Amino acid sequence: MTQPGEYAVRELAEPVPGPGEVLVAPAAVGICGSDLELLTGQRPAAYVRYPVVPGHEWVGTVISCGPGETSIEAGTAVVAEGVRSCGECQRCAEGRTNLCTGPYAETGFTHAGALAQRVVVPTRQVHVLPPARLSATAVLIEPAACVATGLLEVGAPLAGARIAVVGDGPLGLLAVALLRLSGPAELLLLGTHPERAGRVRALGASDVIMRDIPVLEVPRLRGLFDLVVEATNSPEGAATALGLSRRAGTVILLGISGAGRPAIDPDVITLGHLHVQGVFSVSRAAWHWLVDLYAGGQFDPAELITHTFALDEVADAFAVLGDRSAGALKVVVEPN
């Protein structure tokens, strides 16, 4: 992408890994709403640097290592953290590498990403997968780890908790797949796509409600849930999430609702004694957690991948992702 609205598949010089880096051949790359923002120029200027090769959700195989690098062998299946944290600031020392106070840097946004036949990444941000787990499904580790980042901040829900997820896009469905592992007494998803209801139940939801009526007008739902995870990217979704929480409950806001459209009443938080947690990107601890779950087979939502394209079909991939009538959940490009 040379600038907003301008992109093409082009021949570039093969990248060369330097000290502390590895060269990877991406096997599969997921594209998501933030990639569309990159394409349309809606991503805030502080979080992008054009021209750039996009691609921050990926899985691939190590081709070679930079000088002096011996910790990873060629042929190893890997994923890698996107945020290129400094490793030295106070936030990094806390393990909140996603909140690094150094200059913002992220693979696929400020540094060349994985929508290419080769990508170079820092070795210290690489996570190794078992050879048998080199699968396109591993592209879902990164977005699912966004959910995990919020859970690690507030503490994983106790078995028997009542949990609600607001939003049935990919992030909401990944939240269901992850939260079912805690053994909730109830795991409700509130969505807007009736055709996804069966898929949501297969991922572990105990109940699905499509919001043809305002859910907060349903007496049994209001103030019921111990934990509510919002993944709608809408101010209305955030307000709904707060209303579903019981007093002294916890609400995790994953969506970015859009500046200038507030819908949250702060008194709902104060009088409800609520714990509200925002989430920015993915912490290193969340990466470790999700990689372990995926490697062990406990997390493998392969059914969320609905469309797959080759690298020279990337225009079709972006078109499908941006077309609400196409039924896309996770769109994957296979560069090699």
C-alpha positions as CSV (number, residue, x, y, z in Angstrom):
1,M,0.0,0.0,0.0
2,T,1.7,3.2,-1.2
3,Q,-1.0,5.5,0.3
4,P,-4.7,5.2,1.2
5,G,-6.6,3.8,-1.7
6,E,-3.5,2.8,-3.7
7,Y,-2.2,-0.8,-3.6
8,A,-0.9,-3.5,-5.9
9,V,1.0,-6.8,-5.9
10,R,4.5,-5.8,-6.8
11,E,8.0,-7.4,-7.0
12,L,10.2,-6.2,-4.2
13,A,13.7,-7.0,-3.2
14,E,14.0,-10.1,-1.0
15,P,14.3,-8.9,2.6
16,V,17.5,-9.9,4.5
17,P,17.4,-10.6,8.2
18,G,19.8,-8.7,10.4
19,P,21.2,-9.6,13.8
20,G,18.4,-10.7,16.1
21,E,16.0,-11.3,13.1
22,V,14.6,-14.2,11.2
23,L,13.3,-14.5,7.6
24,V,9.9,-16.2,7.3
25,A,7.8,-17.6,4.5
26,P,4.2,-16.8,5.4
27,A,1.9,-19.8,4.9
28,A,-1.3,-17.9,5.7
29,V,-2.2,-14.3,6.5
30,G,-5.5,-13.1,8.0
31,I,-6.9,-9.7,7.0
32,C,-9.2,-7.8,9.2
33,G,-11.0,-4.5,9.7
34,S,-7.7,-2.7,10.7
35,D,-6.3,-3.7,7.3
36,L,-9.3,-2.1,5.6
37,E,-8.7,1.0,7.7
38,L,-5.1,1.0,6.4
39,L,-6.4,0.7,2.9
40,T,-9.0,3.5,3.2
41,G,-6.8,5.8,5.3
42,Q,-9.0,5.6,8.4
43,R,-6.2,4.3,10.6
44,P,-4.9,7.1,12.9
45,A,-1.7,8.6,11.5
46,A,0.3,7.8,14.6
47,Y,-0.3,4.1,13.9
48,V,0.7,3.7,10.3
49,R,3.6,4.5,8.0
50,Y,3.1,4.4,4.2
51,P,4.3,2.8,2.0
52,V,3.9,-0.5,3.8
53,V,3.3,-4.2,3.1
54,P,0.3,-5.1,5.3
55,G,-0.3,-8.3,7.2
56,H,-0.2,-8.6,11.0
57,E,-2.1,-11.9,11.5
58,W,0.0,-14.8,10.1
59,V,1.6,-18.1,10.4
60,G,4.7,-19.3,8.5
61,T,8.0,-21.2,8.3
62,V,11.4,-19.9,9.1
63,I,13.7,-19.7,6.0
64,S,16.9,-18.3,7.6
65,C,18.2,-16.4,10.5
66,G,20.3,-13.3,10.8
67,P,24.0,-13.2,11.7
68,G,24.7,-14.9,15.0
69,E,21.1,-16.1,15.5
70,T,21.0,-19.8,16.6
71,S,17.9,-20.0,18.7
72,I,15.5,-21.0,15.8
73,E,16.2,-23.5,13.1
74,A,15.1,-23.2,9.4
75,G,11.9,-25.0,8.8
76,T,10.4,-24.1,12.2
77,A,6.7,-23.3,12.2
78,V,6.1,-19.9,13.8
79,V,3.8,-17.0,14.6
80,A,5.1,-13.6,15.9
81,E,3.9,-10.7,17.9
82,G,3.0,-7.6,15.9
83,V,3.9,-4.8,18.3
84,R,7.7,-4.3,18.1
85,S,8.2,-3.3,21.8
86,C,11.4,-1.7,23.0
87,G,11.8,-4.2,25.9
88,E,13.3,-1.4,28.1
89,C,10.5,0.9,29.2
90,Q,8.4,0.6,32.4
91,R,5.4,-0.9,30.6
92,C,7.6,-3.5,28.9
93,A,9.1,-4.3,32.3
94,E,5.6,-5.0,33.6
95,G,4.9,-7.4,30.7
96,R,2.6,-4.9,29.0
97,T,4.6,-5.0,25.8
98,N,1.5,-3.8,23.9
99,L,1.7,-0.5,25.8
100,C,5.4,0.1,25.1
101,T,6.1,3.8,25.5
102,G,8.8,3.8,22.8
103,P,8.1,5.0,19.3
104,Y,5.1,3.0,18.0
105,A,6.2,0.2,15.7
106,E,4.0,-2.8,14.5
107,T,4.5,-5.4,11.7
108,G,2.1,-4.7,8.9
109,F,1.5,-1.0,9.8
110,T,4.8,0.7,10.3
111,H,7.1,-2.2,9.2
112,A,6.6,-4.6,6.3
113,G,4.1,-7.3,7.1
114,A,3.3,-10.8,5.9
115,L,1.2,-10.2,2.8
116,A,4.3,-11.2,0.8
117,Q,6.3,-14.3,0.1
118,R,8.8,-13.3,2.7
119,V,8.8,-11.2,5.9
120,V,11.5,-10.3,8.4
121,V,10.6,-10.2,12.1
122,P,12.6,-9.8,15.4
123,T,13.5,-13.2,16.8
124,R,12.5,-12.2,20.4
125,Q,8.9,-11.8,19.2
126,V,8.6,-15.2,17.5
127,H,6.6,-18.0,19.0
128,V,7.3,-21.6,17.9
129,L,4.5,-24.0,17.0
130,P,4.6,-27.8,16.9
131,P,5.2,-28.9,13.2
132,A,1.8,-30.6,13.1
133,R,0.2,-27.3,14.0
134,L,1.3,-25.4,10.9
135,S,-2.2,-24.5,9.8
136,A,-4.1,-21.5,8.5
137,T,-6.1,-21.6,11.7
138,A,-3.0,-20.2,13.5
139,V,-3.8,-16.8,12.0
140,L,-6.6,-16.6,14.6
141,I,-4.1,-16.6,17.5
142,E,-3.4,-12.9,17.2
143,P,-7.1,-11.6,17.3
144,A,-8.0,-14.2,20.0
145,A,-5.0,-13.0,22.0
146,C,-6.6,-9.5,22.1
147,V,-9.4,-11.1,24.1
148,A,-6.9,-12.9,26.2
149,T,-5.1,-9.6,26.9
150,G,-8.3,-8.3,28.5
151,L,-8.9,-11.5,30.5
152,L,-5.4,-11.5,31.9
153,E,-5.9,-7.9,33.1
154,V,-9.1,-8.7,35.0
155,G,-8.4,-12.3,35.8
156,A,-9.8,-15.3,34.0
157,P,-13.5,-15.9,34.9
158,L,-14.2,-18.5,37.5
159,A,-16.0,-21.8,36.6
160,G,-19.7,-21.4,36.8
161,A,-19.7,-17.7,35.9
162,R,-22.4,-16.0,33.8
163,I,-20.8,-14.5,30.8
164,A,-22.1,-12.5,27.9
165,V,-20.4,-11.5,24.6
166,V,-21.8,-8.5,22.6
167,G,-21.0,-8.8,18.9
168,D,-20.9,-11.7,16.5
169,G,-18.0,-10.6,14.3
170,P,-14.8,-12.6,14.3
171,L,-13.6,-11.1,17.6
172,G,-16.9,-11.9,19.3
173,L,-16.9,-15.4,18.0
174,L,-13.2,-15.9,19.1
175,A,-14.2,-14.6,22.5
176,V,-16.9,-17.3,22.8
177,A,-14.4,-20.0,21.7
178,L,-11.9,-18.9,24.4
179,L,-14.4,-18.2,27.2
180,R,-16.0,-21.6,26.9
181,L,-12.8,-23.1,28.3
182,S,-13.5,-21.6,31.7
183,G,-16.6,-23.7,32.2
184,P,-19.2,-21.0,32.5
185,A,-22.7,-21.7,33.8
186,E,-24.0,-19.5,31.0
187,L,-22.3,-18.1,27.9
188,L,-24.6,-15.9,25.9
189,L,-23.8,-14.1,22.7
190,L,-25.8,-11.1,21.4
191,G,-25.5,-10.7,17.7
192,T,-27.0,-9.2,14.6
193,H,-26.3,-12.0,12.0
194,P,-28.9,-14.8,12.3
195,E,-27.0,-16.9,9.8
196,R,-24.1,-17.2,12.3
197,A,-26.2,-18.5,15.2
198,G,-25.4,-22.2,14.5
199,R,-21.7,-21.4,14.2
200,V,-21.8,-19.5,17.5
201,R,-23.4,-22.5,19.3
202,A,-20.8,-24.8,17.8
203,L,-18.1,-22.7,19.3
204,G,-19.5,-23.1,22.8
205,A,-22.3,-20.5,23.4
206,S,-25.1,-21.8,25.5
207,D,-27.6,-19.3,24.1
208,V,-27.7,-16.8,21.2
209,I,-29.9,-13.8,20.9
210,M,-30.2,-11.8,17.7
211,R,-30.9,-8.2,18.6
212,D,-34.1,-7.5,16.8
213,I,-35.2,-5.8,20.0
214,P,-33.2,-3.8,22.5
215,V,-31.7,-6.5,24.7
216,L,-31.7,-4.2,27.7
217,E,-35.5,-4.2,27.6
218,V,-35.5,-7.9,28.4
219,P,-35.8,-7.9,32.2
220,R,-34.0,-11.2,32.7
221,L,-30.8,-10.0,31.0
222,R,-30.3,-6.6,32.5
223,G,-27.7,-6.7,35.3
224,L,-27.3,-10.5,35.2
225,F,-23.8,-11.2,34.1
226,D,-20.5,-11.5,36.0
227,L,-18.4,-10.8,32.9
228,V,-19.4,-9.0,29.7
229,V,-17.1,-8.8,26.7
230,E,-18.0,-6.2,24.1
231,A,-16.7,-6.6,20.5
232,T,-19.0,-4.5,18.3
233,N,-17.0,-1.4,17.5
234,S,-20.1,0.7,18.2
235,P,-21.0,3.0,21.1
236,E,-24.4,1.3,21.3
237,G,-22.6,-2.1,21.9
238,A,-20.5,-0.6,24.7
239,A,-23.6,0.8,26.4
240,T,-25.3,-2.5,26.1
241,A,-22.3,-4.3,27.6
242,L,-22.4,-2.0,30.7
243,G,-26.2,-2.6,31.1
244,L,-25.8,-6.4,31.0
245,S,-23.3,-6.4,33.9
246,R,-24.3,-7.1,37.4
247,R,-23.3,-4.7,40.1
248,A,-19.6,-5.1,40.8
249,G,-19.3,-7.0,37.6
250,T,-16.6,-6.8,34.9
251,V,-16.9,-5.4,31.4
252,I,-14.1,-5.7,28.8
253,L,-14.4,-3.3,25.9
254,L,-12.6,-4.6,22.8
255,G,-14.2,-2.5,20.2
256,I,-13.2,1.0,19.1
257,S,-16.4,2.9,18.9
258,G,-15.4,6.0,17.1
259,A,-14.5,9.4,18.5
260,G,-17.3,11.9,18.8
261,R,-20.1,9.4,19.3
262,P,-20.2,8.8,23.1
263,A,-23.0,6.6,24.4
264,I,-21.7,5.5,27.8
265,D,-23.3,7.0,30.9
266,P,-20.5,7.3,33.5
267,D,-23.1,7.0,36.3
268,V,-23.8,3.4,35.1
269,I,-20.2,2.6,35.9
270,T,-20.2,4.5,39.2
271,L,-23.5,3.3,40.6
272,G,-23.0,-0.2,39.3
273,H,-19.6,-0.3,41.0
274,L,-18.3,-1.8,37.7
275,H,-14.8,-2.8,36.7
276,V,-14.4,-1.6,33.1
277,Q,-11.3,-2.8,31.2
278,G,-10.2,-1.4,27.8
279,V,-7.8,-3.4,25.6
280,F,-5.1,-2.2,23.2
281,S,-3.4,-4.8,21.0
282,V,-1.9,-7.9,22.5
283,S,0.4,-8.4,25.5
284,R,3.3,-10.9,25.5
285,A,1.6,-13.0,28.2
286,A,-1.5,-13.3,26.1
287,W,0.6,-14.5,23.1
288,H,2.2,-17.2,25.3
289,W,-1.3,-18.3,26.6
290,L,-2.9,-18.5,23.2
291,V,0.1,-20.2,21.5
292,D,0.0,-22.8,24.3
293,L,-3.7,-23.4,23.9
294,Y,-3.4,-23.7,20.1
295,A,-0.3,-26.0,20.3
296,G,-2.2,-28.2,22.7
297,G,-5.3,-28.4,20.6
298,Q,-7.6,-26.7,23.1
299,F,-8.1,-23.7,20.8
300,D,-8.7,-24.4,17.1
301,P,-11.6,-22.5,15.6
302,A,-10.9,-23.5,12.0
303,E,-14.5,-23.0,11.0
304,L,-14.2,-19.3,11.3
305,I,-12.1,-19.2,8.1
306,T,-14.7,-18.6,5.4
307,H,-12.6,-17.4,2.4
308,T,-9.1,-18.2,1.1
309,F,-7.2,-16.4,-1.7
310,A,-3.8,-16.4,-3.4
311,L,-1.6,-13.4,-3.1
312,D,-2.4,-12.3,-6.7
313,E,-6.1,-12.3,-5.7
314,V,-5.6,-9.9,-2.8
315,A,-8.0,-7.4,-4.4
316,D,-10.8,-10.0,-4.2
317,A,-9.9,-10.7,-0.6
318,F,-10.3,-7.1,0.4
319,A,-13.5,-6.8,-1.6
320,V,-15.0,-9.8,0.1
321,L,-14.0,-8.6,3.6
322,G,-15.6,-5.2,2.9
323,D,-18.8,-6.6,1.4
324,R,-21.3,-7.2,4.3
325,S,-23.4,-9.4,2.0
326,A,-20.5,-11.8,1.3
327,G,-20.8,-13.6,4.6
328,A,-17.1,-13.4,5.4
329,L,-15.8,-14.0,8.9
330,K,-12.1,-14.6,8.6
331,V,-10.5,-14.0,5.2
332,V,-7.1,-15.6,4.6
333,V,-4.5,-15.0,1.9
334,E,-1.8,-17.7,1.2
335,P,1.2,-15.8,-0.2
336,N,3.2,-19.0,-1.1
